[in-house]
Amino acid sequence: MADDFELDEPIEETEITNETDNAADEVSTGRFTKLTETDDTKKHLLSGMYKDWFLDYASYVILERAVPHINDGLKPVQRRILHAMKNMDDGRFNKVANIIGSTMQYHPHGDASIGDALVQLGQKDLLIETQGNWGNILTGDNAAAPRYIEARLSKFAHDVAFNNKITEWMPSYDGRNNEPVTLPMKFPLLLAQGVDGIAVGLASKIMPHNFNELIDASILYLQGNEFELYPDFPTSGYIDCSRYNDGLRGGAVKVRARIVKGEDFKTLVITNIPFGKTTSSIIESILKANEKGRIKIKKVDDNTSKNVEIVIHLANDTSPDKTIDALYAFTDCEISISPNSCVIVDKMPMFLGVSEILKRCADSTKYLLKRELEIRMNELLEDWHYSSLEKIFFEQRIYRELEKDTKTWEDQLDAIEIAFLPYQNTLKRKITREDVLKLTDKPVRRISKFDIKKSDEHIKNVELEIDEVQNNLDHLVDYAITYFQQIKKKYGKGRERKTEIMNFDVIQASQVVVANQKLYVNRSEGFIGTGLKKDEYLCECSDVDDIIIFLKNGKYIITKVAEKTFAGKDILYAGVFKRNDDRTIYNAVYRDGKNGAIMMKRFAVTSVTRDREYDLTKGTPNSQILYFSANANGEAEILKIYFKPRPRLKNLITELDFSTVAIKGRQSIGNILTKYAIHKILLKEKGESTLSGRQIWFDESINRLNAEGRGILIGEFAGDDKIIVITKHGTYFTTNFDLSNRYDEDILSIEKYNPDTVFSATYFDSEQKYFYVKRFKFETSNVPQRFIDDNLQSYLVEISHDEYPQIEVTFKGKHAKRTPEFIDAEQFIGIKSFRAKGKRISTFEVDTVKFIAPLEKNPKQDDALNNKTETDDSKAVQMSLL
């Protein structure tokens, strides 16, 4: 390149001015003469060439290829495809190869770009009806060759995208044809389809939104109300829009696959995938995570056809809940998408939020509807004018002027115009020579066949339509709202929201990753890591874990798991560190300095800076830890302490109960245990936890447990306590209170499990066609158990754990006049197994069954009544035996 140019002066940096407004207009055939000139004496400056030519190229790519126009939401190639299909349209399907060939009259960039754009339009299932194998957005399969597949414009496209009367035209690239500058799009297509384009120096990424929600938002805007828009993807799944930022730069949305647990709890099934991913890419990411040891699975089966179905077979003793979290944390089952809403407005790229785009689209639709009404009004006025002229022409026999003997044809036309003068005031505009010529062009036989009554009826209908059009023009906003409502009614069915909006929980990778490594330690040399396989085994860990290491001199450090790390000589304790864990309590006895006092302390380490050295002692040189223990649940042991003999020291042995020592922060120096030298310390007795039970809440927005106080307080849990979950479908199951547990969306009740709680349930038996009531106690079960009739058509009405529940029953049909009944459930039916059928509530035709305010009973009287009943039953049994 350097040999092709001769430079007169050094290259200087040149400021690139903003010439985007007119850059597209400057592109002409003359511009390329710079490249084709053969004059050897012509000299060029590289800086000037960069400024002019690169700006032209960048402007062309931005305006003519990658970024959609706000008016119709289309890139140029998409617009040209639709225009070509409109010209070819005869109601039948056309071969895609023919469509591509026709589009090449308008698009100068080859058939490949046209074919790809056409397939993408077809897969969006909005403007184009397809026939044949058009690929699969779920699996990533490509469409068949263009010669094998067919397409045509949809009815929706005909209704919203085309009207030659209001379309602005421009010459095609070669000047042989005309193409639309933009299509008269009467719908926010840009937001419905979404767009993804990369230009020079900028990119545009607008996510697709729901068809019906866009129409609803347009109506709200036209009504002057506020609205919100969030993405909706054809691949379904879940979306977190808390940081959507109206689709502008800096925002982000998280998208998750829908993962459900199999009935046997040994499989997981992915039924929806994140937008932009395919089943192949999802499976590949899962297998990579498994190879790295982040998750443990046996195999993955892809059963996807029309709907996504990826079956993941779990390894033995693997928690499905933790595996779901791990899939979100380490695979493409959860991704983050960053929008960048950029569109072309007045030949300039602009960054507009989706709300602003919708407002402009709604305003544009209103303007286009107005233009259509104005054009229709002009057509109706012309129709009325000509029909009125025609009626006068025949009714008043003005046509006889043609029979008179006049010199010329012009004289006859003048005579006709003069004959119309008395009727000029009845018309809406002045009669022109063109009107007269149009009347005289009619065949003579029309004179005898002209029907005055039919003409009056036609004029009346035209007048009615003129009034209707004028009313629509006077109430343009209402007309636009009605237009959107009709579009929704006609095309909105089957276009309901597919992606469920929810707030995602934050998944800590270190808490859900599988322990895929083994941790070893060389205490004397001070090394720790996963590669020291010949040294002392500590525990299992993962490659994303942090470990905490305490040294004998009181120093401690937190570092990331590695193959081999030097932490310091004389390692006393090392283990996996859990950030923000306030239940792991460290008990320590240390000597302050070489001959200082003996200190004791209990503390937790919740959060520190990684790879920074800390000290649990006062920091005095030559301090030493004499005893140390780590307790996962705050246990407090009892120690037996032996002192070194010395004068006046009577008791050489004492005990230390750590439960009497308060738990403080890690920076506290502790309390003085003794000032005497210690010979040795022995563990006398392992202690119990000194911490209270753990408070557990349930966050309904994400259906997860937490200990941070979000949602509904379930209760205080410790040890083997359980949670019972009752579903709307009449099933229940129990779980532990692990924060990694995941719960489905059909939860009716979630609470702390008490085996003594008596539940009362009402349900409808679909086979017997009666309502039943039953009272029972739940048993622990890790798998869902059905506690109403096994018939899947039967349904749970209500469930209560009131001590003395009361049921109100109302009736319908032939028993509608029957007064409501009130049932004391405790007296009505006894406590039985949850598998029991229960007791029929009534033989009458029941309308509603519901629990009302419970009864208030005196427990002592109730017990006395029960005792009396038992005594009477006992006497009856004795009499029966006698």
N, C-alpha and C positions, 0 to 999 in steps of 0.2 A: 504493500500500500504506500509506503514512504516514497517509492520511486515514481509514483504516478502524479505527485504534486510537488510544485516548487514554491517554497515559502519566501516571501519578500521580507517578512518581519517575524519576530518571535510570536509564538502563540500566547495570547492573553486570555485570562478567564473572562467569560462574557456572561452577563446576567440574562437569564432566560425570562423574558416577560410573559405575562399572562395573555396569550393571544388565542385562547381557546374559543372565544366568541366567533371569530371569523376564520379560524384555521381551516374549517371544513370548506369554506367558500374559496379559499386560496388555492386548493388543490386543482390543478389544471394540467393539461397536457404540456403546456409550455414549461412547467416546473422541471420536467424531466429532461429538458434539453441540456441541462448542466451535465448529465451523465453521458449524453450521446454526442456532445460536441467533439469534433476531431481537431480543432485548432490547438496546435501545440503551444502557441504563445499565450493561451488562456491560463490564468493563474487563479487558484482558489485558496482561501483561508480555511483551515480545518475548523477553527472556532466558529466562523460564520456558517459553515456547512452543518455543524452540529446543532447550532441554534435553530436554523431554518428547517432542515430536513427531519431532525429527530422530533421537533415539536409537531411538525406535520404528521409524522407517523404516530406519535402518542395521541394526538387529537383524533386521528382517524380511528384508531383502535378503541378509544373511549367512546366516541360518538357513534361509530358505525359498526361495531362488532360486539363488545363485551358487556356494555351497560344498558339496561332497559330504559325506555322512555316512559315518563310518568303518565302521558296521555293514554296509552293503551297497554302499558306494562310489558311490552314485547321488545326483544332484541331485533335488529334488522333482518336477520335470517329467518326468525320466526314469523315476522310480519310478511315477508316475501313468500314464505310457504303458504300461509293462510290466503294471501291474495291470489296466488297461483291456483290453489284448490278452489277458491270461489269462482275463478274463471272457468275451471274445468267442471264445475259442479253440475250434474244433471240428475242428482238424487241417487245415483248408483255408486258403488265402491270403485275406486281407481287403483291401479297398481302403484305401489310406492315408487317404483322405478320411473313410471310416467310422471308422477308428481315431482320427483327430483329433477327430471329433464325439463319440465315446464318452469320450475322455480329458477333454473339456471339462466333463464332469460333476464332475471332481475338480480341475481346474486352472483358476484364475480369470483367467488372463492372455491369453486369446485364442488363435486357431488358428495364428498365425504362429510363435509361440515353440514350440508343440507340434510343428508340421511340421518346423521346423529341427532340433529335438532328435531327432525320430524319424529323420530322414535321417542325422544323425551317428551314431546308434546302429546304423543299418543298414549304414553304411559301415565300421564297425569289425568287422563279420562275426563276431560272437561270440554275442550274445543273440537276434538277429533274422535270420531268413532272408528274403531279398528276391527280388522278381520284377519285372522291368521295368528302366527306365533310372533308376538311383539316382545318377547323376553319376559323376565320376571324381576321386579325390583327387590323382591325378598331374597332370592337366591343369587342374583347377579347374572343370570343367564342372558345371553345376547339375543336380540331379535333375529328372525330368519332373514335371508337375503332379500333385498328390495323387490326382486321379481316374484317372490312368493307371498308377499303380504300386501294387504289392501287397506285403504282408508278413505274416509269422506268427512266433510264437515258435519258436526253435530247440530241438532236443532237449536241448542243453546247458542252456538256460535252464530248461526243465522240471525238469531233474535238480538244479540247484544253487540256484535262486532262489525256489521256491514250496513252501509247505507251510502250508495254512490252519490246521492244528492248533497250530502254534507261532508264528503271526504275531500281532503286537500291532496292534490296530485303533484308529482314531480317526475321528470324524465328518469329512466333507468340509467344504469352506468354507461351503456353504449348509445343512449339516445333513441333507440328503436321503439321503446315501449314506455308507458306511464306506470308508475307504482305509487301507492299511497305514502304520504309523509308519515302519517300515523293513522291507524284505523279508528273509526268513531266508536270507541269502546264504551259501552254504557254499563260498566260493571268494574269493581276494583280487582281486575284480573291479576295485576302485579302481586297483590297480597295473597290471592287465592292459590296461584301457582308457585310463588316463590321464585327466586333466581339465584344463580351462582355464576359469577363471571369475574375473570381476572384480566385487567387491562394493564397499561403501562403506567406504573406509579400509583395505581389505586385498584381496589377490588370492590365488588358488590356482592353481598350475601344477604338476601332477604328470605326468611323462612316462610313456608306455606302456612296459611291460616284457614280456618274453617269456613266453608261456603256460607252456611246459614248465619254464622256469627258475624261475618262481614256485612251481610244484608241487614241484620239487626242493628249493627253499629252505624251503618249508613242512615238508617231510619232515625236512630237516636240523634245523630248529628243534625239531620235536617229538621228535627223537632226542637233542636237547641239544648239537648240533654248531653250529659257526660257519658263516655263509654270507655271500655278497656278491651284491648285485643291481645291475645296470646297465641303462639303457634299451635298448629294441629298437623300431625304428620300422617301420611298414608300407611306407615308401618305400625301405627298405634304405639303402645307402651306407656310409660310414665314420663312426665316432664315437670321440672322445678323451674318456675318462672320468676323466682324472687329477685333475680338480678337481670331481668330481661332488658331493662333500660329503654323500653319502647323501640327496641330493634336497632338502636344507635351503637356506634363504636364504644367500646369499653364495657358493654354488657355481655352477658353469657347466660345460657340456659343449660341445665343438666338434663340429660335424657337417659332413661333406664329401660332395659328390657323387662318384660313381665315374666317373672319366674314363680312357678307354683310347685309345691311339694307333692310328690306322688302319694298315693294312698298307703303304700307300704313304708313310706319315709326312707326308702333306699334309693329313690330316684328324684331328680328335679327335672321339670319340663319348662323350657323357654317357649312361650306362646306368642310373644311380640319382641321385636328387635328395635334398637335405636335407629333413628332416621340417619340415612347415609351409610349404614352398615348392611352387610348381607349375611346370610346364614353361614356362608363359607368363611368369611372374615371372623365372625363370632366364634365358630368352632376352632379356627386356627389360634385365636387368642387364648381360648380355654386350654387347648393342648400345650401351648407354650407355658402357661401358668402352671400346668401340671408338671411339665418337664423341669421347671425351676423349683418345684416343691412348694409353691405358694398354696396350692389346693391339692386334695387327694381324691382322685376319681378313678374308676375302673375303665370306663369307655364312654364315648359319645356317639349317639345315633341321630342321624338327620332324617326325619320323616316328613320334611316340608313338601307340600304340594301347593294347594290353594292357600292354606294357612300355615303359619310357622309352627313347627313342632320339633324342637331339639331336645332329645332325652339324654340326661346326664346320669350315668350310673355311679353312685357314690361308693367309696371304699368302706369296708367294715368299720364300725365304731366311729363313723364320721357324722358330726352334727349337721343336719340339713340347713338349719338356721345360720350357723357360722359359715357354711359353704356358700350360701346365697350372698352373705355380706362379702365374702372373699371374692366371689365372681364380680360383684360391683366394684371392688377395690382394685383388682388385678387384671381384669379382662375388659373387652369392649362391650360388656353388658351395661356399662355406664360410661358415657362420653360427655364431654362439654363442647358446646357449639357457640362460637362467638359471632353474633350478627354484625353486619356492617351495611346499613341501609343507604345505598348510593343510587341515585337515579339521574336521568338527563332531564333538565328543565331549561327550556329556552336555549338549547345548544350549549348548556353548561352542566357539568356534573355537580350535583348537590347532595349533601347528606341530610336526609329528612327522616324523622321517626315514623313508624308505621301509622301512628294516629294522624300525623300531618298528611301522610300519603293518602289515607282513607278520606280525609276531609277534602283534599284536592280532587280525588276520584269522584266523590259524591257531587262536588260542585261541577266537575266536568260533565258528569251524567246529566245533571240538571240543565246545563247549558245545551248539551246535544239534544235533549228532549225538547227544549225550547225551540231550537233550530228546526227540528222535525215538525213541530206544531206550526211554526211560522210558514214553512214550506207547504204544509198541508192546507193552511189557511189561504195562501195564495192560490193553490190549486182549486180549492172550493169556490173562492171568489170568481176565478176565471170560469169555472163550470157554471156557476149561477149566472154570470154575465152572459155567457154564450147561450145558455138555455133560455134566458129571458129574451134575448135578441131573437132567437129562433122562434119562440112563441109569438112575439110581435110580428115577425117577418111573415109567418103563415096566417096568424089570426087576423091581422089587419090587412092582409092581401098585398103587402108591399112587394111581394115577388112579381106582381103584375107589371112593375116598372121594367122588367126584363122583356115583356111582350110588346112594349111601345116601340114605335119606329123612331129610333134615334140615330144620330150620325155615327157615333163611335161607342166602343165598349166603356171607355172612360166616362162618357156622358151618362150611360146607364148606371154606373157605380155612383156618380155624383147624385143622380136622381134618387137612388136608394138612400144615400146618406141624408138627403134633404127630407125624404119621407120619414126618416127615423127621428127628426128633430123634435116633433111634438112629444115623443116618449123619452127624451133624454133624462128628464128629471126622475123618472122611475128607475133608472139604472144607477149602479154604484160607481161607474167611471165613464169617461167620454168614449164615444164610439170612434173606432179607428178604421182606416182603410183595410187593415188586415182582417178586422171583424167582418166587414162586408164581403171581402173576397172569400172568407171561409164559409159564409152563408151561401154564396152563389155557386160554390163548388159542389153543393149537394145535388144529387140526382133529381131530376124533375119528378120522378115517381114518388118521392117523399112528400110532395105537396098533397097528393090524394090520400097518402097513408098516415099523415101527421095526426096524432091523437092529442087534442088539447088537454083532455083530462089526465092522460098519462104524463104530459109535460108539466102540468100543475103539481102532480104528485111528486115528480122528480125534483122540481124546484123547492117544494116544501121540505123534502128529505134533506136536500142540500142545505137549506136554511137551518134546519135542526142541527145538522152536523157542524155548521158554522158557529152556532151558539155554543155547542159542546166544546169545540176547539177553543173558542174565545174564553169560555169559562175555565178551561185548563190553563190557558195562558195567564189569566187573572189570578189563578190559584196554583202557580207552578210548583211550589213546595209540596202541596198536597198531591198534585199529579205525580211528582217524582216519588213520593212515599208509596203511592198506590202502585207505581211501576215496579218498585223493589219488592213489594208484597206479592205481586203477581209472579215475578221471577222466582221468589222463594216457594210459592205454592206450586208452580209448574215444575221446577227442577230441584227443589230442596229435599225431596224425599230420598232417603238413603244416603244423605250426606251429613249425618249427625257427627258430632265430635268423636274422634277415635282415640285421641291421646288424652289420658287422664292427668289433670293438673293436681299436683300435691307438693308438699314440702318434704324434701329428702332429709333423712337423718345423716349426720356426719359419721362416716365409718373410719375408725382408726385402723390403719393397715396392720399395726403391730398386735391388735387385739383379735383379728380374725385370721391372720396368716397361720398356716399349718406349721407346726414345729418340724422343720425339715433339716435341722442341723443338730449336732451334739456338741456340747460345750465342755472343754477340758481346761485344767489349770495346773500349773507348776508353781506351787505356793512359795517354795524357797527361792526360786530364781525370779519369780514375779511375772511370769508369762501366762496369758490366758487367750483362748481362741478355739476355733473349730478344727484346726489342723494339728493340734497336739495330741494325737491319738494314742501315744504311748504314756501320757501322763494321766493324772487323776480325772475321772469322769465326774462332771458336776450335775448337768441336767440337759434336757432337750430345749432347743430354742429355734428361732427362725433367723433368716439372714437380714431381716428388717428390725430385729429387736435391739433394744439398748440393754446393757448390763451394768450393774452397780458393784463396785469393788471396794472393800474395806481392808486397809492395811493394819498391821499390828501397832504402828506408831500413831494411829487415830486418823490418818489421812483417808479420804475416800474420793472416788471419781466415778463418773458415769460416762460410758463410751459405747460406740456402736459395735455390734458383733463383727469380728473380723477373723481371718484365718489364724493370725498370731499377733498379739498386742502385748507390749510391755507396760504393766501397770505400776510396778514397784515391788521390791522384795518383801517377803514375809506377808503374803496375802492371807488374811484372816477369814474373810467371807466374800463370796461372789455369787450373784444370782441375776435373773432376768428382772429388769426394772420396768415398772408400770407407772407411767406419768399420771399425776393427780390421784394416786392411790393413797388414800388417807387411812386405810384399814391395816396396812402392813406396818407393824410397829417394831422398832429395833430397841432391844434392851442391852445396856452396856454398863460395865464397871471399868473405870480407868484410873491410872495413877497420874496425878498432875506433876509433871517434871520427874527428875530422878528420885527425889526423896519427899515429894509433896503429898498432899492429902489424897485419899481415895474417894473418887467421885462416882455417883451413880446417876443415870439418866434414861429416860424413855422418850423416844422421838419418832417422828415419821418424816420421810423424804418424799415430798410430792412433786416438786418441780425444781430443776437446777439447769445450769448451762452445761451442755455436753462438752466433755474433755477439759473441764475446769476442775482444779483440785480444791477440795474442801477439807475441813478438819472438825471432827466431833468433840475434840478436847478444847481446852482453853488456848492451845497453841504453844504452850510452854515446851522448850526443847527437852528431849528425852522422855516425853510422856509415853505411856504404854497402856494398851487395852489389856485388862486382866480377864474380862469375861465379855462375851458378845453373843447375841442370838437374834434371829430374824423371825418374826411371828406374823403369819399371813392374815390372822384374824384378831390381832391384838392380844394374844395369850400372855399371861403373866406368871412366870414360874417362881418357885421358891428355891433359893440357893443356900448352901451350907458353907460358911466362910471360916477358915482356919487362920488365926493370927500367928505371927512369929513370936516365940516366947520373949518376954522382956520384963524387967523388974516392975512391980506394982500392977501388972496386968493379970487380973484374976481369971477372967473368962477368955479362954483361948479360942472358943468356938461360938459363933453366933449365926443367926439366920437372916436372910433378906427376902422379904415377900414383895416382888415387883408390883403386885396389885395395889400396894400402898404408895407407889410412886406415881406422881401425876405425869401424864403425857404432855410434852411441850414441843416447841419448835426445834428444828434441827440445829439452830444456832445457840440454843440455851447451853449453859455450861454444866447444868445438872446440880444435884444436891450433894453435900458432903456425907459420905457413908462412915468414914472413920479416918483418924489421923495416924493410926498404927499400921505398921507394915503387915502385909498379908502373905501367908505361906502358900495357901492354895484355895481354890474355889471349886466346889462340887455342886452338881445339880441334885437337889433333894427330891423335888416333886415338880412334875409338869403342871402348869396351871391352866385355867380356863380363860376364855376371852373376857376381857374387861370392857369391851365395847358393847354398846347397845345394838339392838337389831337394826338392820338397814332399812331405811325408808325407801319404798319403791312407788313410783308414779307411772301412770299409763298415759302416753301422749296420743290422743285420738287422731290428730292430724296425720301422723305417720304410722300409727298402730305399733308402736314400740314402747318398751319399758325404759325408764331412766331413773337416775338417782339425783337429778338436778332440780327437781321440783316442777317439771313441765307437765301439765295435764292434770289428771285425776289421781289423788292419793289412794293407792290400793291398800297399803298397810305397812307394818314393820315386819321384816322377815329375817330369819336366822336359821341356820342348820338345814333341816330337811323340810322346811315350810314349802307349801305348794300354792300355785295359783290355779283357779278353776275358770275356764272359759266356756260360756254358753253361747251357742250360735243361733241365728234367726231360723235356721232350718231344722231345729229340734235335735241338735247334737251337742256334746260337751266333751272336753278333755282337760287334763291337768298338766301343768308344766312346773319346772322349777322357776326361780326368780332371776335366772341369768339374763343380763341385759342384752345379750345377743339374740334372744328369742324374737321370732317374727310371727305376727298374727295376721290372719286374713281380714278382709273388710266386712264380713258378715257377722261381726261380733254383736251379740245382744247384751251380754253382761260379762264383766271380768272382775274378779274379786279374790280375796284371800280365801283359800280352801279351809273349811271347817267340817270335819267328818260328821259332826253332830247337828249341823244345820239341816232343817227339814224344808224342802221346797214343795210348793204346790204349783202344778202346771195344768193349763187347759189347752186342749187341742181338738182339731176336727178330724174325724176318721172318715176318709174319703170312700172307703169300702162300705161302711155301715151307714154313712150319711148322718152321723150324730156327733154332737160335741161331748167330749169326755173330760173328766178331771181326775188327777192322781196326785198323791202325796208320797214323797220318797226322800231318801238320802243318797247323794252321789258318792260313788266309789272312785278311788284314784285310778286313772287310766291315761297312758301316754298317747294312745291313739283315739281318734274321735269315736264316741259311742252314741247311738241314737236312743233317746229316751222317750220318744213318742212312737206311734204306730210305724211299722216298717214300710208300709206303702208310701212310695215317694210322693204321691199326690196328697197325702195327709199333711197338715201344716200346724205349726205351733201358733196358738193364739196369744198366750201370755204366761209368764212365770213369776212367782212371788216367793219370797222367803219370810213373809210376815208370820209371826207366831200363831195368830188367830185370824187367818185370811177370810175375807167375805167376798162372795161372788154375786154380781147382779146379772140376771138373765132376762132379756127382752125377747118378744116373740113377733112373728110375721105371718103372712099368708092368712089362712083361715083362723089362725090363733092370734091375729094381730091385736084384737081387742082385749086379750088376756093381760091382766096386770102383771108387771114385772115381779120376778121371784128373787129372793135374797137367800143365799145358801151359806151356812156356816161350814166351811170346808173341813174344819177339824172334826166336827161331829158327823159330817156327811160321809167321809171316807177315812179309813185308817192309813197308817204309814206302811208302805210296802216297798218292794224293790223298784229301782228305776226302770226295770224291764217289764214290770206289770202293766197291763192294759189300762187299768183305772176303772172308773165308774161313770156310766152314762149320766149326763146332767139332766136331760129331760127327753120325753118321748114326743113332746110337741115340736112344732116347727119353730126353731130358734132363729132369732135375728142376730143378736149380739150377746157375747159373753165377756165380761170384764171384771177385774178385781177392783174393788172400791176400798174405802177406808177400813182398816182391820177392826175387828171387834175388841173391846176392852173387857178382859176377864180378870177375876181375882185368882191368882195361881193357887192359893190355899184351898179355895172353894173348888177349883177345878181338880186338884189332887184328891180332895175329899170325895168328890163325885166319882172320880176314877176308882178310888179305894172301895167305895160303896158298891160300885158296879162289879168290881172284882170279887167282893164278898158275896154278892148275890149270885154271881156266876158260879162261885165255889160251892155255895149251898145247893144250887140247882144241879151241879155235877154229883154232889153227894147223894141227893135224893134220887137222881137217876141211877146211881150205882146200887142204892138200896132196893 
